[in-house]
């Protein structure tokens, strides 16, 4: 009996993950106003009514997409090693961020780049998640500057430049495969490190 309950729960969780990932992709491609529940249902090849089984409406689905994407992405970066030279850690963070953007969330990244087009409550949460995400990079940059490994003209401008370039990574790297894609992602991470090397 317990095995059946666990199996049903796993299937439900997987369905929810697929719905949220698809919604995040569509919101990233089309923005909040340009995405309807019908679009999500169509891409998933399910009925709109089946989405209501899991989410009360568009706002709830958008909130789940933002929360899942923002929390998952940042948590993965936060789990990276926090010891060693700051320059090596920053390069590893850049490379991991680029890989996640290219391989897992190519369109969804834009959810966090244009928060002003979202309803107020969702916009506030996007800003909170983005601040948490930025803090991962900010800490390493500060440590590197203090240690003399890194140099920046302005911390905020540096973070903006790094994230702007990383947001383009899917355009630059997604059409490549295998070793070519890995080299392109490495090249981008190395190029971005030139912005901050002491």
C-alpha positions as CSV (number, residue, x, y, z in Angstrom):
1,X,0.0,0.0,0.0
2,X,2.8,2.4,1.0
3,X,4.6,1.6,-2.2
4,X,1.5,2.5,-4.3
5,X,1.2,5.8,-2.4
6,X,4.8,6.6,-3.0
7,X,4.5,5.8,-6.7
8,X,1.4,8.0,-7.1
9,X,3.2,10.9,-5.3
10,X,6.3,10.5,-7.5
11,X,4.1,10.6,-10.7
12,X,2.3,13.7,-9.4
13,X,5.6,15.4,-8.5
14,X,7.0,14.6,-12.0
15,X,3.8,16.0,-13.6
16,X,4.1,19.2,-11.6
17,X,7.8,19.6,-12.4
18,X,7.0,19.2,-16.2
19,X,4.2,21.8,-15.9
20,X,6.4,24.3,-14.0
21,X,9.4,23.8,-16.3
22,X,7.2,24.3,-19.4
23,X,5.6,27.4,-17.9
24,X,9.0,28.9,-17.0
25,X,10.1,28.3,-20.5
26,X,7.1,30.0,-22.0
27,X,7.1,32.9,-19.5
28,X,10.8,33.4,-20.5
29,X,10.1,33.3,-24.2
30,X,6.9,35.4,-24.2
31,X,6.8,37.3,-20.9
32,X,4.0,37.3,-18.4
33,X,1.4,39.1,-20.5
34,X,2.2,37.1,-23.6
35,X,1.7,33.7,-21.9
36,X,-1.7,32.1,-21.2
37,X,-2.6,28.8,-19.5
38,X,-3.7,27.6,-22.9
39,X,-0.2,28.1,-24.2
40,X,1.2,25.9,-21.4
41,X,-1.4,23.3,-22.0
42,X,-0.8,23.2,-25.7
43,X,3.0,22.8,-25.3
44,X,2.4,20.0,-22.8
45,X,-0.3,18.5,-25.1
46,X,-2.8,18.4,-22.2
47,X,-6.1,20.1,-21.6
48,X,-6.2,23.5,-19.9
49,X,-8.5,21.9,-17.3
50,X,-5.8,19.5,-16.3
51,X,-3.6,22.4,-15.3
52,X,-6.3,23.7,-12.9
53,X,-6.0,20.4,-11.1
54,X,-2.5,21.5,-10.0
55,X,-2.7,25.3,-10.1
56,X,-5.5,27.7,-9.4
57,X,-4.6,30.0,-12.2
58,X,-1.9,31.8,-14.2
59,X,-0.5,33.8,-11.2
60,X,-0.1,30.6,-9.1
61,X,1.6,28.8,-12.0
62,X,3.9,31.8,-12.6
63,X,4.8,32.0,-8.9
64,X,5.6,28.3,-8.9
65,X,7.8,28.7,-12.0
66,X,9.6,31.7,-10.5
67,X,10.1,30.0,-7.2
68,X,11.2,26.7,-8.6
69,X,13.6,28.1,-11.1
70,X,15.1,30.8,-8.8
71,X,15.4,28.6,-5.8
72,X,16.8,25.6,-7.6
73,X,19.3,27.5,-9.7
74,X,20.6,29.5,-6.7
75,X,20.7,26.5,-4.4
76,X,22.9,24.7,-6.8
77,X,25.3,27.6,-6.9
78,X,25.3,28.0,-3.1
79,X,26.3,24.3,-2.8
80,X,29.5,24.8,-4.7
81,X,32.7,24.6,-2.7
82,X,33.3,27.7,-0.6
83,X,37.1,27.2,-0.1
84,X,40.1,27.8,-2.3
85,X,41.2,30.8,-4.3
86,X,38.5,33.3,-5.0
87,X,39.4,33.5,-8.7
88,X,39.0,29.7,-9.1
89,X,35.7,29.8,-7.2
90,X,34.3,32.6,-9.3
91,X,35.3,30.9,-12.5
92,X,33.6,27.7,-11.3
93,X,30.4,29.7,-10.4
94,X,30.4,31.4,-13.8
95,X,30.9,28.1,-15.6
96,X,28.1,26.3,-13.7
97,X,25.7,29.2,-14.2
98,X,26.4,29.1,-17.9
99,X,25.9,25.3,-18.1
100,X,22.6,25.5,-16.2
101,X,21.4,28.3,-18.6
102,X,22.4,26.5,-21.7
103,X,21.4,23.0,-20.9
104,X,18.4,23.3,-18.6
105,X,16.8,26.7,-18.7
106,X,17.7,28.5,-21.9
107,X,14.5,30.5,-22.2
108,X,13.5,30.7,-18.6
109,X,16.6,32.8,-17.7
110,X,14.7,35.8,-19.0
111,X,12.2,35.5,-16.2
112,X,14.7,37.3,-14.0
113,X,16.0,39.9,-16.4
114,X,12.8,41.9,-17.0
115,X,10.8,41.9,-13.7
116,X,9.1,45.2,-14.4
117,X,6.6,43.5,-16.8
118,X,5.3,41.2,-14.0
119,X,2.5,41.9,-11.5
120,X,3.7,43.5,-8.3
121,X,3.7,40.5,-6.0
122,X,5.6,38.4,-8.6
123,X,8.0,41.2,-9.3
124,X,8.9,41.5,-5.7
125,X,9.6,37.8,-5.4
126,X,11.7,37.9,-8.6
127,X,13.8,40.7,-7.0
128,X,14.2,38.8,-3.8
129,X,15.4,35.7,-5.6
130,X,17.7,37.7,-7.9
131,X,19.3,39.4,-4.8
132,X,19.9,36.0,-3.3
133,X,21.4,34.8,-6.6
134,X,23.6,37.9,-6.9
135,X,24.8,37.5,-3.3
136,X,26.5,34.2,-4.3
137,X,28.6,36.0,-6.9
138,X,29.0,39.2,-4.8
139,X,30.5,37.3,-1.8
140,X,33.2,35.6,-3.9
141,X,34.0,38.9,-5.8
142,X,34.4,40.7,-2.4
143,X,36.6,38.0,-1.1
144,X,38.7,38.1,-4.2
145,X,39.1,41.9,-4.2
146,X,40.1,41.8,-0.5
147,X,42.6,39.1,-1.2
148,X,44.0,40.9,-4.2
149,X,43.0,38.2,-6.7
150,X,40.2,40.1,-8.3
151,X,39.7,43.8,-9.2
152,X,36.5,45.6,-10.2
153,X,35.7,49.1,-11.1
154,X,32.3,48.8,-9.4
155,X,30.7,45.7,-7.8
156,X,27.2,46.4,-9.1
157,X,28.3,47.2,-12.6
158,X,30.5,44.1,-12.6
159,X,27.6,41.9,-11.6
160,X,25.3,43.4,-14.2
161,X,28.0,42.8,-16.9
162,X,28.5,39.2,-15.9
163,X,24.8,38.4,-15.8
164,X,24.1,40.2,-19.0
165,X,26.8,38.1,-20.8
166,X,25.7,34.9,-19.1
167,X,22.1,35.5,-20.2
168,X,23.2,35.3,-23.8
169,X,25.0,32.0,-23.3
170,X,22.0,30.0,-24.6
171,X,22.0,32.0,-27.9
172,X,25.8,31.4,-28.3
173,X,26.1,27.8,-27.1
174,X,22.8,25.9,-27.5
175,X,23.3,25.1,-31.1
176,X,26.5,23.4,-30.4
177,X,26.9,19.8,-29.0
178,X,29.3,17.8,-27.0
179,X,32.9,19.0,-26.8
180,X,32.2,22.0,-28.9
181,X,29.5,23.2,-26.5
182,X,31.8,22.6,-23.5
183,X,34.6,24.6,-25.2
184,X,32.2,27.4,-25.9
185,X,31.0,27.5,-22.3
186,X,34.6,27.4,-21.0
187,X,35.6,30.2,-23.4
188,X,32.7,32.4,-22.2
189,X,33.7,31.7,-18.5
190,X,37.3,32.5,-19.2
191,X,36.4,35.7,-21.1
192,X,34.2,36.9,-18.2
193,X,37.1,36.2,-15.8
194,X,39.1,38.8,-17.7
195,X,36.7,41.4,-16.5
196,X,37.6,40.8,-12.9
197,X,41.2,39.6,-12.8
198,X,43.5,41.7,-10.7
